[in-house]
Amino acid sequence: MSSPPPMIFSPVRRTAACRRAGRLQGTPNAARFVIDDIVEDMLERLAFLRHKPKRALVIGDWTGKLADALSDADVTEPEPGFDEERPYPFRGFDLIASVGTLDTVNDLPGALIHIRKALGPDGRAIASFVGAGSLPMLRRIMLAADGERPAARIHPLVDVRAGAQLLQRAGWADPVADSRALTVAYRSLDRLTADLRAQGLGNALASRAPPLGKAGLERARRAFAEAADEQGRVVETFEILTLSGRHP
């Protein structure tokens, strides 16, 4: 019997972050550039498919754009918080699209296997989420804020090489892993962290880091100011990892 995967992420915190992002999206000027980029990229990839899907499963796209673009197909959209680490209750899809949800699952190989099993013969899948290389500036700022006792405030992320290996391990045919970078300029640390919360990209680690505290927050803001360019901006990077393939 195989041992269960380590509990790196908290399902409770993961769901709470998703619900908070849903509430924040109702406020004016809420950030949504990560999911907009993912959806736009997926639509471009789907445009090259020779055969249009008849049955599609779309997970995590709260913009509704993917479902709208697949209007000729029978589209299933699970409720927020859908558990991708368990066998899916539905099968036989021509297309499965997972939008920004797999970066905080504890059993990513298992989640990819469940996607493959939910596909019909020769069905295709695409999954995009924030990957390794993201938030390098915030990581530096948090290290400066914590001083000699650094805490885990940003969770680990998957890189392209590991993603390709996971697709092969999960039995996907024609596996492809690629990544691209989004860069966003910020003039304040508060706006950066607000954008993360609004997009559900906050810390979902099972082990909670200790509170930063007033002194730590001041060190973080000072580190942000020191990293700013002549225009007072800090350029942050969001690396988007995309995994794609088909049912063998």
Secondary structure, 3 states (H helix, E strand, C coil): CCCCCCCCECHHHHHHHHHHHHHHCCCCCCCCHHHHHHHHHHHHHHCCCCCCCCEEEEECCCCCHHHHHCCCCEEECCCCCCCCCCCCCCCCEEEEEEECCHHHCCCHHHHHHHHHHHEEEEEEEEEEEECCCCCHHHHHHHHHHHCCCCCCCCCCCCCHHHHHHHHHHCCCEEEEEEEEEEEEEECCHHHHHHHHHHCCCCCCECCCCCCCHHHHHHHHHHHHHHHCCCCCCEEEEEEEEEEEEECC
